[in-house]
Amino acid sequence: MIALAAAATAAMTPALAQETTTATTAPAVTDYSMGSADAKVKIVEYASFTCPHCANFHATTFKDLKRDYIDTGKVHFTLREVYFDRYGLWAALIARCGGEMKYFGIHDMLFDKQTEWAASENPQQVVENLKTIGRAAGLEDAAMDACLNDTANAEALIKQFQTNFEADGVEGTPTLFINGAKHGNMGFEDLKTIIEAELAK
C-alpha cells in the first residue's frame, strides 16, 4: 500500500504535466477538521477518496455523526487522507485546492460521486471528472491545474500520510481513532455507543 502511494507522485506527472517543481523546503501539510476544538470527544478518520467502504461510511454513518455530534459541538472530527492510488491523491489535491473553506464541501462530492469520477481507466478522464467536481465547488481551471501539478505539495502529502499511517498502525480504511483508541468501520449506532461512553466520562 505504501509503495503504491509512493508511486503516485511519479505517476501524476505524465497524466497532468511534463514539468516537475523542485522545492528546498517541503510545504506544510494540514489535516482539515470540523467541529469545536474544545469538544470532549476527538475523532480522527483515515479514509481514501477511492475507497468504497469510506464512501459508504460517509453516505450513512458520517451524516448522522455530523448532525448529532459534530454540529452540536460534542465531537471534533479530523480527516486524514490515505493515498492507495494516484486517483485518490489527485482527488485530495482537488479537495485541498479551495482551502479550508471549500474542503469538506468537495470532500462530500468526492464520496457522493465516487462511482462516477473514479470509474474510468483513462487517467486524463479521471482528471477531467475531478475538475468537474472542482468547478461545481467554484474552483477555476487554472487554480486546479496549479494544484494538480504541485509536485512538492503532493510529495509532502504522501510523506505525511506514510508517517501517520505507520505510526498509528492503520491497516485499512476507514479506520477511526476515538479519543486515541483505534476502531474499524462501523455503523452509526455502534459509533454512538462509543461516543456516549466517552461523553459520560
HELIX and SHEET records of a PDB file:
HELIX    1   1 ILE A    2  LEU A   16  1                                  15    
HELIX    2   2 PRO A   52  ALA A   59  1                                   8    
HELIX    3   3 THR A   61  LEU A   65  1                                   5    
HELIX    4   4 LYS A   66  ILE A   70  3                                   5    
HELIX    5   5 ARG A   86  CYS A   97  1                                  12    
HELIX    6   6 GLY A   99  ASP A  112  1                                  14    
HELIX    7   7 GLN A  114  TRP A  117  1                                   4    
HELIX    8   8 PRO A  123  ALA A  136  1                                  14    
HELIX    9   9 ASP A  141  LEU A  148  1                                   8    
HELIX   10  10 THR A  151  ALA A  167  1                                  17    
HELIX   11  11 PHE A  188  ALA A  200  1                                  13    
SHEET    1   A 5 TYR A  32  MET A  34  0                                        
SHEET    2   A 5 VAL A  75  GLU A  81 -1                                        
SHEET    3   A 5 VAL A  41  ALA A  47  1                                        
SHEET    4   A 5 THR A 175  ILE A 178 -1                                        
SHEET    5   A 5 ALA A 181  HIS A 183 -1                                        
END                                                                             
